[in-house]
């Protein structure tokens, strides 16, 4: 069974990063692309680029804050009017946060949960029914390597990605016999704007040998999805790290992470309260 990548594909978070790279990757084969994001100017630039390469491609731009249910419903109604049924849903939109859980800003935490968990689930539920009726469809959920692991300083983000991973695995079992392909991609560090908005108080970037480009991530994700893979982990280095993590008992990880949690808290407190005169 293969997802209908030659049909109409809706991509959330399409204005930059992995979502943009996925649009570029899929443009040569899709009948229509529905690009969803809040920054419409970037969507317009991407549309112009894609149509210049392939004039027959239909591109629908949908400016939408997916944290708002009314706005999401209006967006889906507009999509139905403009391009009809959605054959493939790619849930890429998401945000992260870094820091000790007790020091997190609740407004950001709440928005993270709404976008990473509620919005993703709602779009799946709204769009999968017609796919089942047609016995033809696909859902690709962008989770994270954190969706398979745990560590300090990322509590809510990790929890949201564990939800995505659990939901996707279970949906795959529910929908496989109904003609719908369901895949999750769990990347490690990817060089995108996501890192810039994470709130990294350490001043250090992820190790270079682990970080991959958005284009490489998109190619791996779409390639695995096209082959009906349940789980895609882009990048050889991060796959090895995840393999080691899967073999390591949780109690050992807790022992390793306990001092790291204390060190991270001290760095965060210094970043939040720099010495006077600096």
C-alpha positions as CSV (number, residue, x, y, z in Angstrom):
1,X,0.0,0.0,0.0
2,X,1.3,3.5,-0.9
3,X,0.0,7.0,0.0
4,X,-1.5,8.9,-2.9
5,X,1.3,11.4,-3.3
6,X,0.0,12.2,-6.8
7,X,-3.2,13.7,-5.3
8,X,-4.0,16.8,-3.1
9,X,-1.6,17.2,-0.2
10,X,-2.2,19.6,2.7
11,X,1.0,20.6,4.6
12,X,0.9,22.6,7.9
13,X,3.8,24.8,8.9
14,X,4.7,25.1,5.2
15,X,6.2,28.6,5.3
16,X,9.7,27.5,6.4
17,X,11.9,24.7,7.6
18,X,10.8,21.0,7.1
19,X,7.3,22.0,5.9
20,X,8.7,24.2,3.1
21,X,11.2,21.5,2.1
22,X,8.4,18.9,2.0
23,X,6.4,21.2,-0.3
24,X,9.4,21.5,-2.7
25,X,10.0,17.7,-2.5
26,X,6.3,16.9,-3.3
27,X,5.7,19.6,-6.0
28,X,6.9,17.5,-8.9
29,X,4.4,14.7,-8.3
30,X,1.4,16.2,-6.5
31,X,-1.8,17.3,-8.3
32,X,-2.3,20.1,-5.8
33,X,-0.6,21.4,-2.7
34,X,-2.4,23.2,0.2
35,X,0.1,25.2,2.1
36,X,-1.0,26.3,5.6
37,X,0.9,28.7,7.8
38,X,0.5,32.1,9.6
39,X,3.0,34.0,7.4
40,X,1.2,34.4,4.1
41,X,4.1,36.4,2.5
42,X,6.4,33.4,2.8
43,X,3.6,31.2,1.4
44,X,3.3,33.5,-1.6
45,X,7.0,33.3,-2.2
46,X,7.0,29.5,-2.0
47,X,3.9,29.3,-4.4
48,X,5.6,31.5,-7.0
49,X,8.8,29.3,-6.8
50,X,6.8,26.0,-7.2
51,X,4.6,27.2,-10.0
52,X,7.5,28.7,-11.9
53,X,9.0,25.2,-11.9
54,X,5.8,23.4,-12.7
55,X,3.0,25.7,-14.1
56,X,0.3,23.0,-14.0
57,X,0.6,22.5,-10.2
58,X,-2.4,23.8,-8.2
59,X,-1.2,25.7,-5.1
60,X,-3.8,26.8,-2.5
61,X,-2.5,29.2,0.2
62,X,-4.2,29.1,3.6
63,X,-3.3,31.7,6.2
64,X,-4.4,30.1,9.5
65,X,-3.5,30.0,13.2
66,X,-4.1,26.4,13.9
67,X,-4.4,27.0,17.6
68,X,-7.7,28.7,16.9
69,X,-10.5,26.1,16.2
70,X,-12.8,28.6,14.4
71,X,-9.9,29.6,12.1
72,X,-9.1,26.0,11.4
73,X,-12.7,25.2,10.5
74,X,-12.8,28.1,8.1
75,X,-9.5,27.0,6.6
76,X,-10.8,23.5,6.0
77,X,-14.0,24.9,4.4
78,X,-11.9,27.0,2.1
79,X,-9.8,24.0,1.1
80,X,-12.9,22.0,0.3
81,X,-14.2,24.8,-2.0
82,X,-10.9,25.5,-3.7
83,X,-9.4,22.0,-4.3
84,X,-11.9,19.4,-3.0
85,X,-10.9,16.4,-1.0
86,X,-7.5,16.2,0.7
87,X,-5.7,12.9,-0.2
88,X,-2.7,13.3,2.1
89,X,-2.3,15.3,5.4
90,X,1.2,16.3,6.6
91,X,1.1,17.6,10.1
92,X,4.3,19.5,10.4
93,X,3.4,22.6,12.3
94,X,4.7,22.7,15.9
95,X,6.6,24.7,18.4
96,X,9.1,23.8,21.2
97,X,10.2,25.1,24.5
98,X,13.3,24.7,26.6
99,X,13.8,25.1,30.4
100,X,12.8,23.6,33.7
101,X,9.1,22.8,33.8
102,X,8.5,25.0,36.9
103,X,10.0,28.0,35.2
104,X,8.0,27.7,31.9
105,X,5.7,30.5,30.8
106,X,2.2,29.0,30.9
107,X,1.0,30.9,27.9
108,X,3.7,29.4,25.8
109,X,3.1,25.9,27.3
110,X,-0.6,26.1,26.6
111,X,0.0,27.2,23.0
112,X,2.5,24.4,22.5
113,X,-0.1,21.8,23.7
114,X,-2.8,23.3,21.5
115,X,-0.6,23.3,18.4
116,X,1.4,20.1,18.9
117,X,-1.4,18.0,20.3
118,X,-4.9,19.4,19.9
119,X,-4.6,20.9,16.4
120,X,-2.7,17.8,15.0
121,X,-5.4,15.5,16.4
122,X,-8.2,17.6,15.1
123,X,-6.9,17.8,11.6
124,X,-6.4,14.0,11.6
125,X,-9.9,13.4,12.8
126,X,-11.5,15.9,10.3
127,X,-9.7,14.7,7.3
128,X,-9.4,10.9,7.8
129,X,-13.1,10.1,7.5
130,X,-13.3,10.9,3.8
131,X,-10.0,9.0,3.2
132,X,-11.6,5.9,4.7
133,X,-14.7,6.3,2.6
134,X,-12.5,6.5,-0.5
135,X,-10.2,3.8,0.9
136,X,-7.4,6.0,-0.3
137,X,-5.3,8.4,1.8
138,X,-2.2,9.1,3.8
139,X,-1.2,10.9,7.0
140,X,2.4,11.9,7.8
141,X,2.9,13.2,11.3
142,X,6.1,15.0,12.2
143,X,7.0,13.9,15.7
144,X,10.6,14.1,17.1
145,X,13.4,11.8,18.4
146,X,12.2,13.2,21.7
147,X,8.9,11.4,21.1
148,X,10.8,8.2,21.7
149,X,12.9,9.4,24.6
150,X,13.0,11.7,27.7
151,X,15.5,14.2,29.2
152,X,15.5,17.3,31.4
153,X,14.6,20.8,30.2
154,X,12.0,19.8,27.6
155,X,9.2,18.3,29.6
156,X,6.1,19.7,27.8
157,X,7.7,19.5,24.3
158,X,8.7,15.9,24.9
159,X,5.3,15.0,26.3
160,X,3.6,16.5,23.2
161,X,5.8,14.4,20.9
162,X,5.2,11.2,23.0
163,X,1.5,11.9,22.3
164,X,2.1,12.3,18.6
165,X,4.2,9.1,18.5
166,X,1.6,7.1,20.4
167,X,-1.3,8.5,18.4
168,X,0.4,7.8,15.1
169,X,1.3,4.2,15.9
170,X,-2.2,3.5,17.0
171,X,-3.8,5.2,14.1
172,X,-1.7,3.2,11.7
173,X,-3.1,0.0,13.2
174,X,-6.7,1.3,13.0
175,X,-6.5,2.6,9.5
176,X,-4.2,0.2,7.7
177,X,-7.1,-2.1,6.6
178,X,-9.0,1.0,5.4
179,X,-6.6,2.0,2.7
180,X,-4.9,4.9,4.7
181,X,-1.1,5.0,5.1
182,X,0.0,6.5,8.5
183,X,3.6,7.3,9.1
184,X,5.6,9.3,11.7
185,X,8.9,10.9,11.2
186,X,11.1,11.4,14.3
187,X,14.0,13.6,13.4
188,X,16.8,14.7,15.7
189,X,18.2,18.2,15.4
190,X,17.3,19.9,12.1
191,X,18.8,23.3,11.0
192,X,15.6,25.4,10.9
193,X,14.0,28.4,12.6
194,X,12.6,26.0,15.1
195,X,15.9,26.1,17.0
196,X,15.9,29.9,17.0
197,X,12.5,30.1,18.7
198,X,13.2,27.2,21.2
199,X,14.4,29.5,23.9
200,X,17.9,27.9,24.1
201,X,19.5,29.6,27.1
202,X,22.7,27.7,26.9
203,X,24.2,29.5,23.9
204,X,25.2,26.1,22.4
205,X,23.9,24.5,19.2
206,X,23.3,20.8,18.9
207,X,26.3,18.7,17.9
208,X,27.1,19.2,14.3
209,X,27.4,15.5,13.5
210,X,23.7,15.0,14.6
211,X,22.2,18.0,12.9
212,X,20.8,17.6,9.4
213,X,19.3,20.1,6.9
214,X,15.6,20.5,6.4
215,X,15.9,19.3,2.8
216,X,17.6,16.1,3.9
217,X,14.9,15.5,6.6
218,X,12.1,16.1,4.1
219,X,13.6,13.7,1.5
220,X,13.9,11.0,4.1
221,X,10.5,11.6,5.5
222,X,8.7,11.6,2.1
223,X,10.8,8.6,1.0
224,X,9.8,6.5,4.0
225,X,6.2,7.6,3.8
226,X,6.1,6.6,0.1
227,X,7.4,3.2,1.0
228,X,4.7,2.8,3.8
229,X,7.2,2.9,6.6
230,X,5.7,3.2,10.1
231,X,8.6,5.2,11.5
232,X,11.3,7.3,9.8
233,X,14.3,8.6,11.6
234,X,16.3,10.8,9.2
235,X,20.1,10.7,9.5
236,X,22.5,7.9,10.2
237,X,24.0,9.5,13.3
238,X,20.7,10.1,15.1
239,X,19.5,6.6,14.2
240,X,22.5,5.2,16.0
241,X,21.9,7.5,19.0
242,X,18.3,6.4,19.1
243,X,19.3,2.7,18.9
244,X,21.6,3.1,21.8
245,X,18.9,4.9,23.7
246,X,16.4,2.1,23.0
247,X,18.8,-0.4,24.5
248,X,19.6,1.6,27.6
249,X,17.4,0.9,30.6
250,X,15.4,3.8,31.9
251,X,16.9,3.7,35.3
252,X,20.3,4.2,33.8
253,X,19.1,7.2,31.8
254,X,17.7,8.7,35.0
255,X,21.1,8.4,36.7
256,X,22.8,10.0,33.7
257,X,20.2,12.8,33.4
258,X,19.9,13.7,37.1
259,X,23.2,15.8,37.3
260,X,22.5,17.2,33.8
261,X,19.1,18.5,35.1
262,X,20.8,20.3,37.9
263,X,23.4,21.8,35.7
264,X,20.8,22.9,33.2
265,X,18.8,24.6,35.9
266,X,21.8,26.5,37.1
267,X,22.6,27.7,33.6
268,X,19.0,28.8,33.1
269,X,18.9,30.7,36.3
270,X,22.2,32.5,35.4
271,X,20.7,33.4,32.0
272,X,17.5,34.7,33.6
273,X,19.4,36.7,36.3
274,X,22.7,37.8,34.9
275,X,25.1,39.5,37.3
276,X,24.8,43.2,37.8
277,X,26.9,45.3,35.4
278,X,26.7,42.9,32.5
